[in-house]
Amino acid sequence: MSAPGAAASGGRSGTAADWGGFEDNMQGGGSAVIDMENMDDTSGSSFEDMGEMHQRMKEEEEEEEVEGEAGAAEEEDGEFLGMKGLRGQLGRQVADQMWQVGKRQASRAFSLYANIDILRPYFDVEPIQVRARLLESMIPVKMINFPQKIAGELYGPLMLVFTLVAILLHGMKTSDTIIREGTLMGTAIGTCFGYWLGVSSFIYFLAYLCNAQITMVQMLSLLGYGLFGHCITLFVTYNIHFHSLFYIFWLGVGGLSTLRMVAVLVSRTVGHTQRLILCGTLAALHMLFLLYLHFAYHKVVEGILDTLEGPNMPPFQRVARDIPVVSSAVLNTTAKANALTL
């Protein structure tokens, strides 16, 4: 019994010891009034904090109202546009994409064809090479088993075409052709360039049908250099007017340049029939064109001028008139009258 009693007394003493400090504080405090001066100002909410919070809440409500009005306006616009507005937007986007794609393709095409570097390989040639090719155009080569080489440049042929134009104008001036209105530059250029481009295109088409291995640029170069014989023949016969001399040059010089082209086409064509059709057509057109330029060109041009301007009319001539002799008495009377008037 003594042990539980001791435990109970020990517990009471411990409890009394714990509460003793509180009692001392209560007794030592002397008063239960709370000192407001010792309280921290930030421990509670003041009226100023409440005002700031109220202002912030009000601003947030205003922002929410503005956002809500904007969203409502967008919803109203979307409802107003409906499917038509959606289709219109899709249409504008598709049209914009198509415009951009077309613009890119057009710019690429323009830059491709406007670039001068594309034409540079066709005109990048040395004068020594042009001279050698002019001489080669008069020398036929009998080589049928292998395709003969053709120069893929256009500088020499273009210069020969312009030379032929100048020779035609020289022939018009040295002949008895009457030029009444300007010069015949346009007619000569049209004739020479028309033959060069037209016959080259026609022979290229026949070469395609006959399965000949030749390109359009090679055909232009071959026919252009073939005009070298025409230039020599016409230049000599326009200054030396003998028909026998013309026929000699026609068969000799013109024939050599024609045989050169025929030999090249024969080496690039397979089949006797195809060779006969292609080479016969080219030879006939080339030799007949030289005959036309020598005999019929001037007459055709005169006929065109007569058709456009009328027949030849003699130029207007001034006739001298006799001035009547005035007597000295009349002159004296006129002089006296003028003096009295003044």
TAPE-V709525 format. One record per pair of residues at least 12 apart in sequence whose C-alpha atoms are under 10 Angstrom apart, sorted by the first residue. I is the first residue (numbers start at 1). J is the second residue. Records with the same first field share a line. If there is no record, write none. Layout:
I: J + J
This chain:
119: 153 + 154
120: 153
121: 152 + 153 + 154 + 155
122: 151 + 152 + 153 + 154 + 155 + 156 + 217 + 221
123: 152 + 153 + 154 + 155 + 156 + 158
124: 153 + 154 + 155
125: 153 + 154 + 155 + 156
126: 155
127: 155 + 156
129: 151 + 156
130: 151 + 153 + 155 + 156 + 157 + 225
131: 156
133: 150 + 151 + 156 + 225
134: 156 + 157 + 160 + 225 + 226 + 227 + 228 + 229 + 257
135: 225 + 228 + 257
136: 225 + 226 + 257 + 260
137: 222 + 223 + 224 + 225 + 226 + 227 + 228 + 229 + 256 + 257 + 258 + 259 + 260 + 261
138: 225 + 226 + 228 + 229 + 252 + 253 + 254 + 255 + 256 + 257 + 258 + 259 + 260 + 261
139: 256 + 257 + 258 + 259 + 260 + 261 + 263
140: 255 + 256 + 257 + 258 + 259 + 260 + 261 + 262 + 263 + 264
141: 259 + 260 + 261 + 262 + 263 + 264 + 267
142: 259 + 260 + 263 + 264 + 266 + 267
143: 263 + 264 + 266 + 267
144: 263 + 264 + 265 + 266 + 267 + 268 + 269 + 270
145: 266 + 267 + 268 + 270
146: 264 + 266 + 267 + 268
147: 213 + 214 + 263 + 264 + 265 + 266 + 267 + 268 + 269
148: 263 + 264 + 265 + 266 + 267 + 268
149: 218 + 264 + 267 + 268
150: 214 + 215 + 217 + 218 + 219 + 221 + 222 + 261 + 264
151: 217 + 218 + 219 + 220 + 221 + 222 + 225
152: 215 + 216 + 217 + 218 + 219 + 220 + 221 + 222
153: 217 + 218 + 220 + 221 + 222
154: 217 + 218 + 220 + 221 + 222 + 224 + 225
155: 221 + 224
156: 221 + 224 + 225 + 228
157: 196 + 220 + 221 + 222 + 223 + 224 + 225 + 226 + 227 + 228
158: 193 + 196 + 220 + 221 + 224 + 225
159: 224 + 225
160: 192 + 224 + 225 + 226 + 227 + 228 + 230 + 231
161: 189 + 191 + 192 + 193 + 195 + 196 + 224 + 225 + 227 + 228 + 231
162: 188 + 189 + 192 + 193
163: 192 + 227 + 228 + 231 + 235
164: 188 + 189 + 191 + 192 + 193 + 227 + 228 + 230 + 231 + 232 + 234 + 235
165: 184 + 185 + 186 + 187 + 188 + 189 + 190 + 191 + 192 + 193 + 231
166: 185 + 188 + 189 + 231 + 235
167: 188 + 230 + 231 + 232 + 234 + 235 + 236 + 238
168: 184 + 185 + 187 + 188 + 189 + 191 + 192 + 231 + 234 + 235 + 238 + 293 + 294 + 297 + 298
169: 183 + 184 + 185 + 187 + 188 + 189
170: 234 + 235 + 238 + 239
171: 234 + 235 + 237 + 238 + 239 + 293 + 294 + 298
172: 184 + 188 + 238 + 297 + 298 + 301
173: 238
174: 238 + 239
175: 238 + 239 + 241 + 298
176: 298
177: 298 + 299 + 301 + 302
178: 302 + 305 + 312
179: 301 + 302 + 305
180: 305 + 309 + 312
181: 305 + 309
184: 301
187: 301 + 304
188: 297 + 301
191: 293 + 297
192: 227 + 289 + 293
193: 224
195: 223 + 224 + 285 + 286 + 289
196: 219 + 220 + 221 + 223 + 224 + 226 + 227
197: 219 + 220 + 223 + 224
198: 220
199: 219 + 220 + 223 + 281 + 282 + 285 + 286
200: 216 + 217 + 218 + 219 + 220 + 221 + 222 + 223 + 224 + 282
201: 216 + 219 + 220
202: 281 + 282
203: 216 + 219 + 220 + 223 + 278 + 279 + 281 + 282
204: 216 + 217 + 218 + 219 + 220 + 278
205: 278
206: 274 + 277 + 278 + 279 + 281 + 282
207: 219 + 265 + 268 + 269 + 274 + 275 + 277 + 278 + 279
209: 274 + 278
210: 269 + 270 + 271 + 273 + 274 + 275 + 277 + 278
211: 268 + 269 + 270 + 271 + 274 + 275
212: 265 + 266 + 267 + 268 + 269 + 270 + 271 + 274 + 275 + 278
213: 265 + 267 + 268 + 269 + 270
214: 264 + 265 + 268 + 269
219: 261 + 265
222: 257 + 260 + 261 + 264 + 265
223: 257 + 258 + 261 + 282 + 286
225: 257 + 260 + 261
226: 254 + 256 + 257 + 258 + 259 + 260 + 261 + 286
227: 254 + 257 + 258 + 286 + 290
228: 253 + 254 + 257
229: 249 + 250 + 252 + 253 + 254 + 255 + 256 + 257 + 258 + 290
230: 249 + 250 + 253 + 254 + 255 + 257 + 286 + 287 + 289 + 290 + 291 + 293 + 294
231: 253 + 254 + 290
232: 249 + 250 + 253 + 254
233: 245 + 246 + 247 + 248 + 249 + 250 + 251 + 252 + 253 + 254 + 290 + 294
234: 246 + 249 + 250 + 290 + 291 + 293 + 294
236: 249
237: 249 + 250 + 294
238: 294
243: 294 + 295
246: 291 + 294
247: 291
250: 287 + 290 + 291 + 294
251: 287
254: 286 + 287 + 290
255: 283 + 286 + 287
257: 283 + 286 + 287
258: 279 + 282 + 283 + 284 + 285 + 286 + 287
259: 279 + 282 + 283
261: 279 + 282 + 283 + 286
262: 275 + 276 + 278 + 279 + 280 + 281 + 282 + 283
263: 275 + 279
264: 279
265: 278 + 279 + 282
266: 278 + 279
